Amino acid sequence: MKIKHKELHRITSTAIIYKGRKYLLLQRSKNKKAFPGKWTVPGGGLEVDDYINTPKTTTDHWYLAIENSLRREIKEECNLEVGKLKYLLDIVFIKPDGTPAVILSFYASYKSGQVKLNLKENINYAWATYEEAKNYDLVEGLLEEIEMVDKILKGENEDNTAEILITKIRL
């Protein structure tokens, strides 16, 4: 596979949103280049516009650009507000066009709003338990991420859930 710009990466973030013990799943548009028609969670790419026109946090930096970008993406894709975003893990993959992408996966509680889809991005949604999520055609690895969050919410294995995920996927 040919890699474009080996030092440059597309930075994206996703959020596993939970309400009680159910997780929001979104079905991607069939016109999407990556994972068309698959079920996923809200998220998207960091854009320079997410911070460039806002005051810098320090003389040289903008803090919380990823968090602000992810909250924007959640609002655009499904019209929801979420609570505190908590880091889960990172993923790297090569997009179909050869662009390396870094995905930062977070989880957060539902705060407010009614799901209203941006139909250019996603065509369907569901609130599903971890067990119910097994019945959806999810993007690879997402079921294991949901399982990690489910275990964290239950108070189980918070420290080594990423290692468990990697072991399960490799099997």
C-alpha positions as CSV (number, residue, x, y, z in Angstrom):
1,M,0.0,0.0,0.0
2,K,1.3,3.4,-0.9
3,I,1.4,5.8,2.0
4,K,0.9,9.5,1.4
5,H,3.0,11.9,3.5
6,K,4.5,9.5,6.0
7,E,4.9,12.2,8.6
8,L,1.4,13.6,8.3
9,H,-1.6,11.9,9.9
10,R,-5.3,12.6,9.8
11,I,-6.4,13.0,13.5
12,T,-9.9,11.8,14.3
13,S,-11.8,11.0,17.4
14,T,-14.8,8.9,18.3
15,A,-17.1,8.7,21.3
16,I,-18.9,5.7,22.7
17,I,-21.9,7.4,24.2
18,Y,-23.8,5.5,26.9
19,K,-27.2,6.1,28.4
20,G,-27.6,3.6,31.3
21,R,-26.2,0.4,29.9
22,K,-27.1,1.2,26.2
23,Y,-24.6,2.5,23.7
24,L,-25.4,4.7,20.7
25,L,-24.7,3.0,17.3
26,L,-24.8,4.8,14.0
27,Q,-25.0,3.2,10.6
28,R,-22.6,4.9,8.2
29,S,-23.9,6.1,4.8
30,K,-23.4,3.6,2.0
31,N,-21.6,6.4,0.1
32,K,-18.7,6.7,2.7
33,K,-15.3,5.7,1.4
34,A,-14.3,4.0,4.6
35,F,-16.6,1.4,6.1
36,P,-19.7,2.1,4.0
37,G,-22.9,0.8,5.6
38,K,-21.1,-0.4,8.7
39,W,-22.3,0.5,12.2
40,T,-20.0,2.7,14.3
41,V,-20.1,5.5,16.9
42,P,-20.1,9.3,16.4
43,G,-16.8,11.0,15.6
44,G,-14.7,12.7,12.9
45,G,-11.7,14.6,12.1
46,L,-10.0,17.5,13.7
47,E,-10.1,20.6,11.5
48,V,-8.0,23.7,11.8
49,D,-11.2,25.6,12.0
50,D,-11.9,23.8,15.4
51,Y,-9.3,26.1,17.0
52,I,-7.6,28.6,14.7
53,N,-10.3,31.3,15.1
54,T,-10.5,30.9,18.9
55,P,-8.2,32.5,21.5
56,K,-5.1,30.5,22.3
57,T,-5.0,28.9,25.7
58,T,-1.4,29.9,26.2
59,T,0.8,32.3,24.1
60,D,1.5,29.5,21.6
61,H,-1.1,26.7,22.1
62,W,-4.7,25.7,22.0
63,Y,-5.7,23.2,24.6
64,L,-8.7,20.8,24.3
65,A,-8.9,21.0,20.5
66,I,-9.6,17.3,20.2
67,E,-12.4,17.5,22.8
68,N,-13.9,20.5,21.1
69,S,-13.7,18.8,17.7
70,L,-15.3,15.7,19.0
71,R,-18.2,17.6,20.7
72,R,-18.7,19.4,17.4
73,E,-18.8,16.1,15.5
74,I,-21.3,14.5,17.9
75,K,-23.6,17.5,17.6
76,E,-23.3,17.5,13.8
77,E,-23.8,13.7,13.4
78,C,-26.5,13.0,15.9
79,N,-27.5,16.2,17.7
80,L,-26.5,15.1,21.2
81,E,-24.6,16.7,24.1
82,V,-22.4,14.4,26.2
83,G,-20.8,14.6,29.6
84,K,-17.1,14.4,30.4
85,L,-15.1,12.7,27.6
86,K,-12.9,10.0,29.0
87,Y,-10.0,8.6,27.0
88,L,-10.2,4.9,26.1
89,L,-7.5,4.0,23.6
90,D,-5.9,5.0,20.3
91,I,-6.1,3.3,16.9
92,V,-4.1,3.8,13.7
93,F,-5.1,2.8,10.2
94,I,-4.5,3.6,6.6
95,K,-7.5,5.2,4.8
96,P,-8.4,3.8,1.4
97,D,-6.8,6.9,-0.2
98,G,-3.4,6.1,1.5
99,T,-3.7,8.7,4.3
100,P,-2.5,7.5,7.7
101,A,-5.1,8.2,10.3
102,V,-4.9,8.3,14.1
103,I,-8.2,7.7,15.9
104,L,-8.5,8.7,19.6
105,S,-11.4,6.7,21.1
106,F,-13.3,8.2,24.1
107,Y,-16.4,7.3,26.0
108,A,-19.0,9.7,27.6
109,S,-22.4,9.6,29.2
110,Y,-25.4,11.0,27.3
111,K,-26.2,14.4,28.6
112,S,-29.1,15.8,26.5
113,G,-30.8,16.0,23.1
114,Q,-32.8,13.8,20.8
115,V,-31.0,11.8,18.1
116,K,-31.3,13.6,14.8
117,L,-29.1,12.2,12.1
118,N,-27.1,14.1,9.5
119,L,-28.1,11.8,6.6
120,K,-25.0,12.6,4.6
121,E,-23.0,10.9,7.3
122,N,-25.3,8.2,8.9
123,I,-28.5,6.6,7.8
124,N,-29.7,4.8,10.9
125,Y,-29.2,4.6,14.7
126,A,-29.9,2.4,17.6
127,W,-29.3,2.3,21.4
128,A,-28.0,-1.2,22.1
129,T,-26.6,-3.0,25.1
130,Y,-23.2,-4.7,24.7
131,E,-25.0,-8.0,24.1
132,E,-27.4,-6.5,21.5
133,A,-24.4,-4.8,19.7
134,K,-23.2,-8.3,18.8
135,N,-26.0,-8.4,16.2
136,Y,-24.9,-5.3,14.3
137,D,-22.3,-5.2,11.4
138,L,-19.9,-3.1,13.4
139,V,-16.6,-1.6,12.2
140,E,-13.9,-4.1,13.2
141,G,-12.8,-3.8,16.9
142,L,-15.8,-1.6,17.9
143,L,-17.6,-4.4,19.7
144,E,-14.5,-5.0,21.8
145,E,-14.3,-1.3,22.6
146,I,-17.9,-1.3,23.7
147,E,-17.1,-4.3,25.9
148,M,-14.2,-2.3,27.4
149,V,-16.5,0.5,28.3
150,D,-19.2,-1.9,29.6
151,K,-16.6,-3.4,31.9
152,I,-15.3,0.0,33.1
153,L,-18.9,1.1,33.9
154,K,-19.3,-2.1,35.9
155,G,-16.0,-1.4,37.7
156,E,-14.2,-4.3,36.2
157,N,-10.6,-4.4,34.9
158,E,-10.2,-0.7,34.2
159,D,-6.4,-1.0,34.1
160,N,-5.8,-3.7,31.5
161,T,-8.9,-3.5,29.2
162,A,-6.8,-2.4,26.2
163,E,-4.6,-5.5,26.5
164,I,-7.7,-7.7,26.7
165,L,-9.0,-6.0,23.5
166,I,-5.8,-6.6,21.6
167,T,-5.6,-10.2,22.6
168,K,-9.2,-10.9,21.6
169,I,-8.8,-9.2,18.2
170,R,-5.6,-11.2,17.4
171,L,-7.3,-14.5,18.1
